Amino acid sequence: MANIGQFTRDGETFTGVINTLALKAKATIQPNDKANDLAPDFRVYAGGAEIGAAWVKTSKGERAYLSVKLDDPSFAGAIYCRLIELSNGQHRLLWSR
């Protein structure tokens, strides 16, 4: 898995950076007011534009993480990644094909 982002958490909001070959941006992952059960738990923003969404999931090891979908006009298609918490309280955005 490739590390494409680093985030810190402040309350329910995550703030950090996303770095891919096509996108280098400061980003926030903010709670979403869900209109229904299928709506994402969070929205991802960069430079004032919404670039993705995230859903709370639980791993087989019973650890919570965010399943993140990012999309940008510079991408060939949407990419899927996971925001996981490290032991030091930092969060990493990990992508795998």
N, CA and C atoms as an extended XYZ file, in Angstrom:
291
Properties=species:S:1:pos:R:3:atomname:S:1:resname:S:1:resid:I:1 pbc="F F F"
N         0.828       -1.187        0.000 N   MET     1
C         0.000        0.000        0.000 CA  MET     1
C         0.871        1.248        0.000 C   MET     1
N         0.461        2.221       -0.781 N   ALA     2
C         1.201        3.470       -0.876 CA  ALA     2
C         0.598        4.516        0.061 C   ALA     2
N         1.453        5.225        0.761 N   ASN     3
C         1.028        6.317        1.635 CA  ASN     3
C         0.853        7.553        0.758 C   ASN     3
N        -0.398        8.023        0.604 N   ILE     4
C        -0.648        9.206       -0.227 CA  ILE     4
C        -1.133       10.397        0.590 C   ILE     4
N        -1.148       10.253        1.924 N   GLY     5
C        -1.590       11.379        2.729 CA  GLY     5
C        -1.280       11.207        4.198 C   GLY     5
N        -1.193       12.342        4.882 N   GLN     6
C        -0.956       12.374        6.315 CA  GLN     6
C        -1.951       13.343        6.933 C   GLN     6
N        -2.590       12.911        8.024 N   PHE     7
C        -3.629       13.716        8.655 CA  PHE     7
C        -3.497       13.685       10.164 C   PHE     7
N        -4.009       14.739       10.792 N   THR     8
C        -4.179       14.771       12.240 CA  THR     8
C        -5.662       14.989       12.498 C   THR     8
N        -6.105       14.575       13.663 N   ARG     9
C        -7.516       14.680       14.005 CA  ARG     9
C        -7.723       15.746       15.069 C   ARG     9
N        -8.723       16.584       14.854 N   ASP    10
C        -9.134       17.585       15.834 CA  ASP    10
C       -10.639       17.431       16.003 C   ASP    10
N       -11.053       16.769       17.071 N   GLY    11
C       -12.472       16.461       17.256 CA  GLY    11
C       -12.895       15.440       16.222 C   GLY    11
N       -13.858       15.812       15.396 N   GLU    12
C       -14.348       14.907       14.347 CA  GLU    12
C       -13.762       15.228       12.972 C   GLU    12
N       -12.931       16.274       12.879 N   THR    13
C       -12.363       16.708       11.603 CA  THR    13
C       -10.907       16.277       11.482 C   THR    13
N       -10.534       15.826       10.284 N   PHE    14
C        -9.157       15.450        9.985 CA  PHE    14
C        -8.573       16.508        9.055 C   PHE    14
N        -7.347       16.955        9.334 N   THR    15
C        -6.678       17.961        8.518 CA  THR    15
C        -5.309       17.431        8.116 C   THR    15
N        -4.945       17.626        6.838 N   GLY    16
C        -3.645       17.144        6.397 CA  GLY    16
C        -3.382       17.443        4.939 C   GLY    16
N        -2.589       16.570        4.335 N   VAL    17
C        -2.208       16.730        2.931 CA  VAL    17
C        -2.421       15.420        2.182 C   VAL    17
N        -2.734       15.574        0.889 N   ILE    18
C        -2.820       14.438       -0.024 CA  ILE    18
C        -1.797       14.690       -1.113 C   ILE    18
N        -0.938       13.704       -1.362 N   ASN    19
C         0.104       13.820       -2.387 CA  ASN    19
C         0.054       12.612       -3.306 C   ASN    19
N        -0.368       12.841       -4.561 N   THR    20
C        -0.286       11.821       -5.606 CA  THR    20
C         0.514       12.444       -6.744 C   THR    20
N         0.707       11.712       -7.823 N   LEU    21
C         1.413       12.292       -8.960 CA  LEU    21
C         0.632       13.462       -9.560 C   LEU    21
N        -0.709       13.409       -9.476 N   ALA    22
C        -1.537       14.437      -10.086 CA  ALA    22
C        -2.094       15.456       -9.098 C   ALA    22
N        -2.096       15.139       -7.812 N   LEU    23
C        -2.746       16.009       -6.831 CA  LEU    23
C        -1.824       16.227       -5.640 C   LEU    23
N        -1.580       17.480       -5.328 N   LYS    24
C        -0.819       17.857       -4.138 CA  LYS    24
C        -1.627       18.963       -3.479 C   LYS    24
N        -2.299       18.602       -2.366 N   ALA    25
C        -3.228       19.566       -1.789 CA  ALA    25
C        -3.356       19.411       -0.287 C   ALA    25
N        -3.591       20.550        0.367 N   LYS    26
C        -4.025       20.524        1.759 CA  LYS    26
C        -5.480       20.100        1.726 C   LYS    26
N        -5.850       19.218        2.643 N   ALA    27
C        -7.202       18.668        2.605 CA  ALA    27
C        -7.794       18.565        3.999 C   ALA    27
N        -9.121       18.557        4.044 N   THR    28
C        -9.835       18.291        5.293 CA  THR    28
C       -10.868       17.209        5.028 C   THR    28
N       -11.090       16.404        6.042 N   ILE    29
C       -12.132       15.387        6.002 CA  ILE    29
C       -13.093       15.768        7.119 C   ILE    29
N       -14.288       16.212        6.717 N   GLN    30
C       -15.238       16.788        7.667 CA  GLN    30
C       -16.492       15.922        7.778 C   GLN    30
N       -17.077       15.861        8.987 N   PRO    31
C       -18.312       15.091        9.158 CA  PRO    31
C       -19.405       15.587        8.212 C   PRO    31
N       -20.208       14.666        7.755 N   ASN    32
C       -21.295       14.961        6.836 CA  ASN    32
C       -22.633       14.794        7.553 C   ASN    32
N       -23.534       15.745        7.362 N   ASP    33
C       -24.898       15.595        7.873 CA  ASP    33
C       -25.614       14.613        6.956 C   ASP    33
N       -25.745       13.372        7.416 N   LYS    34
C       -26.285       12.307        6.581 CA  LYS    34
C       -27.782       12.469        6.372 C   LYS    34
N       -28.197       12.449        5.099 N   ALA    35
C       -29.611       12.527        4.754 CA  ALA    35
C       -30.257       11.143        4.801 C   ALA    35
N       -29.439       10.085        4.644 N   ASN    36
C       -29.940        8.710        4.704 CA  ASN    36
C       -28.801        7.773        5.094 C   ASN    36
N       -29.095        6.511        5.293 N   ASP    37
C       -28.091        5.542        5.760 CA  ASP    37
C       -26.983        5.273        4.741 C   ASP    37
N       -27.234        5.507        3.465 N   LEU    38
C       -26.225        5.251        2.447 CA  LEU    38
C       -25.292        6.439        2.218 C   LEU    38
N       -25.648        7.589        2.729 N   ALA    39
C       -24.823        8.791        2.561 CA  ALA    39
C       -23.493        8.613        3.283 C   ALA    39
N       -22.427        9.246        2.779 N   PRO    40
C       -21.125        9.125        3.439 CA  PRO    40
C       -21.129        9.752        4.827 C   PRO    40
N       -20.257        9.224        5.688 N   ASP    41
C       -20.107        9.766        7.037 CA  ASP    41
C       -19.294       11.059        7.033 C   ASP    41
N       -18.416       11.209        6.032 N   PHE    42
C       -17.529       12.375        5.916 CA  PHE    42
C       -17.460       12.818        4.463 C   PHE    42
N       -17.104       14.092        4.263 N   ARG    43
C       -16.796       14.648        2.939 CA  ARG    43
C       -15.342       15.101        2.950 C   ARG    43
N       -14.670       14.960        1.802 N   VAL    44
C       -13.263       15.339        1.674 CA  VAL    44
C       -13.186       16.603        0.822 C   VAL    44
N       -12.477       17.615        1.338 N   TYR    45
C       -12.342       18.902        0.650 CA  TYR    45
C       -10.874       19.265        0.460 C   TYR    45
N       -10.583       19.895       -0.682 N   ALA    46
C        -9.246       20.442       -0.954 CA  ALA    46
C        -9.431       21.739       -1.724 C   ALA    46
N        -8.825       22.800       -1.246 N   GLY    47
C        -8.922       24.088       -1.926 CA  GLY    47
C       -10.350       24.568       -2.087 C   GLY    47
N       -11.231       24.237       -1.164 N   GLY    48
C       -12.608       24.667       -1.230 CA  GLY    48
C       -13.508       23.784       -2.079 C   GLY    48
N       -12.932       22.800       -2.780 N   ALA    49
C       -13.720       21.909       -3.626 CA  ALA    49
C       -13.876       20.544       -2.962 C   ALA    49
N       -15.034       19.952       -3.132 N   GLU    50
C       -15.237       18.595       -2.621 CA  GLU    50
C       -14.578       17.617       -3.586 C   GLU    50
N       -13.668       16.786       -3.052 N   ILE    51
C       -12.959       15.832       -3.910 CA  ILE    51
C       -13.195       14.381       -3.499 C   ILE    51
N       -14.056       14.165       -2.505 N   GLY    52
C       -14.294       12.788       -2.120 CA  GLY    52
C       -15.256       12.640       -0.962 C   GLY    52
N       -15.410       11.386       -0.552 N   ALA    53
C       -16.303       11.026        0.536 CA  ALA    53
C       -15.683        9.867        1.311 C   ALA    53
N       -16.138        9.677        2.551 N   ALA    54
C       -15.584        8.608        3.385 CA  ALA    54
C       -16.669        7.989        4.254 C   ALA    54
N       -16.516        6.698        4.490 N   TRP    55
C       -17.448        5.939        5.313 CA  TRP    55
C       -16.679        5.269        6.442 C   TRP    55
N       -17.259        5.239        7.636 N   VAL    56
C       -16.636        4.572        8.785 CA  VAL    56
C       -16.788        3.065        8.596 C   VAL    56
N       -15.683        2.337        8.738 N   LYS    57
C       -15.659        0.874        8.620 CA  LYS    57
C       -14.895        0.300        9.808 C   LYS    57
N       -14.997       -1.008        9.992 N   THR    58
C       -14.252       -1.710       11.039 CA  THR    58
C       -13.485       -2.852       10.398 C   THR    58
N       -12.196       -2.961       10.709 N   SER    59
C       -11.353       -4.014       10.139 CA  SER    59
C       -11.649       -5.354       10.807 C   SER    59
N       -11.102       -6.415       10.236 N   LYS    60
C       -11.244       -7.747       10.837 CA  LYS    60
C       -10.631       -7.781       12.229 C   LYS    60
N        -9.651       -6.933       12.473 N   GLY    61
C        -9.007       -6.830       13.786 CA  GLY    61
C        -9.752       -5.906       14.738 C   GLY    61
N       -10.965       -5.514       14.368 N   GLU    62
C       -11.827       -4.654       15.197 CA  GLU    62
C       -11.296       -3.236       15.370 C   GLU    62
N       -10.523       -2.735       14.392 N   ARG    63
C       -10.038       -1.355       14.425 CA  ARG    63
C       -10.849       -0.510       13.451 C   ARG    63
N       -11.282        0.657       13.917 N   ALA    64
C       -12.046        1.564       13.058 CA  ALA    64
C       -11.112        2.262       12.071 C   ALA    64
N       -11.610        2.490       10.855 N   TYR    65
C       -10.877        3.245        9.845 CA  TYR    65
C       -11.901        3.911        8.935 C   TYR    65
N       -11.442        4.807        8.067 N   LEU    66
C       -12.322        5.429        7.081 CA  LEU    66
C       -12.021        4.855        5.709 C   LEU    66
N       -13.044        4.397        5.031 N   SER    67
C       -12.939        3.972        3.641 CA  SER    67
C       -13.201        5.214        2.800 C   SER    67
N       -12.195        5.650        2.036 N   VAL    68
C       -12.246        6.944        1.350 CA  VAL    68
C       -12.288        6.744       -0.164 C   VAL    68
N       -13.163        7.492       -0.816 N   LYS    69
C       -13.224        7.531       -2.278 CA  LYS    69
C       -12.843        8.942       -2.706 C   LYS    69
N       -11.782        9.060       -3.505 N   LEU    70
C       -11.330       10.360       -4.013 CA  LEU    70
C       -11.540       10.415       -5.508 C   LEU    70
N       -11.925       11.579       -6.004 N   ASP    71
C       -12.042       11.761       -7.447 CA  ASP    71
C       -11.641       13.192       -7.777 C   ASP    71
N       -10.964       13.337       -8.878 N   ASP    72
C       -10.458       14.631       -9.322 CA  ASP    72
C       -10.407       14.582      -10.845 C   ASP    72
N       -10.650       15.679      -11.531 N   PRO    73
C       -10.583       15.654      -12.997 CA  PRO    73
C        -9.234       15.169      -13.543 C   PRO    73
N        -8.171       15.302      -12.765 N   SER    74
C        -6.857       14.845      -13.232 CA  SER    74
C        -6.683       13.330      -13.110 C   SER    74
N        -7.587       12.643      -12.400 N   PHE    75
C        -7.509       11.187      -12.255 CA  PHE    75
C        -8.208       10.519      -13.443 C   PHE    75
N        -7.721        9.340      -13.825 N   ALA    76
C        -8.389        8.557      -14.869 CA  ALA    76
C        -9.748        8.065      -14.366 C   ALA    76
N        -9.855        7.859      -13.081 N   GLY    77
C       -11.090        7.418      -12.438 CA  GLY    77
C       -10.949        7.602      -10.950 C   GLY    77
N       -12.007        7.320      -10.225 N   ALA    78
C       -11.960        7.452       -8.767 CA  ALA    78
C       -10.931        6.489       -8.180 C   ALA    78
N       -10.321        6.896       -7.073 N   ILE    79
C        -9.411        5.996       -6.366 CA  ILE    79
C        -9.979        5.740       -4.966 C   ILE    79
N        -9.726        4.556       -4.474 N   TYR    80
C       -10.228        4.131       -3.176 CA  TYR    80
C        -9.051        3.914       -2.237 C   TYR    80
N        -9.165        4.406       -1.023 N   CYS    81
C        -8.081        4.289       -0.059 CA  CYS    81
C        -8.656        4.191        1.350 C   CYS    81
N        -7.758        4.047        2.319 N   ARG    82
C        -8.156        3.924        3.721 CA  ARG    82
C        -7.397        4.932        4.559 C   ARG    82
N        -8.100        5.565        5.470 N   LEU    83
C        -7.467        6.447        6.452 CA  LEU    83
C        -7.379        5.656        7.745 C   LEU    83
N        -6.146        5.346        8.146 N   ILE    84
C        -5.946        4.538        9.349 CA  ILE    84
C        -5.180        5.339       10.388 C   ILE    84
N        -5.418        5.020       11.649 N   GLU    85
C        -4.722        5.684       12.741 CA  GLU    85
C        -3.486        4.888       13.111 C   GLU    85
N        -2.361        5.582       13.246 N   LEU    86
C        -1.123        4.956       13.698 CA  LEU    86
C        -1.077        5.006       15.222 C   LEU    86
N        -0.123        4.321       15.803 N   SER    87
C        -0.038        4.260       17.267 CA  SER    87
C         0.272        5.613       17.901 C   SER    87
N         0.850        6.550       17.153 N   ASN    88
C         1.205        7.853       17.714 CA  ASN    88
C         0.105        8.906       17.548 C   ASN    88
N        -1.088        8.486       17.137 N   GLY    89
C        -2.193        9.417       16.971 CA  GLY    89
C        -2.269       10.060       15.597 C   GLY    89
N        -1.255        9.868       14.787 N   GLN    90
C        -1.286       10.369       13.417 CA  GLN    90
C        -2.125        9.428       12.562 C   GLN    90
N        -2.592        9.936       11.423 N   HIS    91
C        -3.391        9.128       10.491 CA  HIS    91
C        -2.715        9.135        9.124 C   HIS    91
N        -2.769        7.995        8.450 N   ARG    92
C        -2.185        7.858        7.121 CA  ARG    92
C        -3.287        7.472        6.141 C   ARG    92
N        -3.223        8.070        4.950 N   LEU    93
C        -4.139        7.730        3.869 CA  LEU    93
C        -3.394        6.752        2.968 C   LEU    93
N        -3.841        5.509        2.945 N   LEU    94
C        -3.161        4.449        2.218 CA  LEU    94
C        -3.981        4.015        1.002 C   LEU    94
N        -3.292        3.880       -0.128 N   TRP    95
C        -3.936        3.497       -1.373 CA  TRP    95
C        -3.297        2.225       -1.900 C   TRP    95
N        -4.117        1.324       -2.415 N   SER    96
C        -3.607        0.156       -3.125 CA  SER    96
C        -4.532       -0.110       -4.317 C   SER    96
N        -3.961       -0.637       -5.368 N   ARG    97
C        -4.719       -0.860       -6.584 CA  ARG    97
C        -5.713       -1.978       -6.414 C   ARG    97
